[in-house]
Amino acid sequence: MAEMTVDVVAVEERLWSGAATLVTAQTTEGEIGVMAGHEPVLGQLVEGGVVSIKTADGERIVLAVHGGFLSVTATTVTVLAESADLVDSIDVEAAKAVLAESRDEAEIAVAKGRLRAVERA
């Protein structure tokens, strides 16, 4: 299967980089799936969204992504997120506590995105 280079970058760190066969992401226009050879596109990522990557080795990487952009060319996908969390680093209990206690819409969106990412992993 054809491969593409994928980079997931948050404001201050590169979260993941490597070869992949499929990337799915939630954009403001809907969910998009990208494979090598895809037409160029630029998409705005939703707040509290999920990005999933199927690596060239068959591994599945899932991230909670909070805003930003998805840039696609025929050979690359770049996720430029305002902030993002690899599913392995998400504290589920803390996210649930935010949902139960917070009134801040931005905090709630981030917590919901984290829980969605854990469910998809």
C-alpha positions, 0 to 999 in steps of 0.5 A: 500500500502506498505511504505518505509522510505524516507530521503532527505538531502542536504549538510547542512540540512534535507529537508524532512523525512517520510514514502512514497509509491512512489519516482520518481527521475531524474538520469543520466540513466533516470527517476526512480520510486521507491516503497517499495520492490525495488531492491537496486540501487545507482543512480547519480542525474542530475543537475537541476533535480526533485524529487517527493515523494508521502507520506503515507498520500497521499500528494505530495512533490516536490523538485528541486534537484541539483546533488547528489545521490539516494540510494535505499534499499527494505525499504529506499530511501535516496536522498543525494543532493548537494543542493535542494529546496522544491517547496514551497520555490522556488522564480519563478521570481528569477529563471526566472531572472537567465535564462534571465540574467546569462551566468553561466551554473551551475546557469542556470541548477539550475534555470531550475530545480527549474522551472521544479519542480514548473511545476510538483507540 
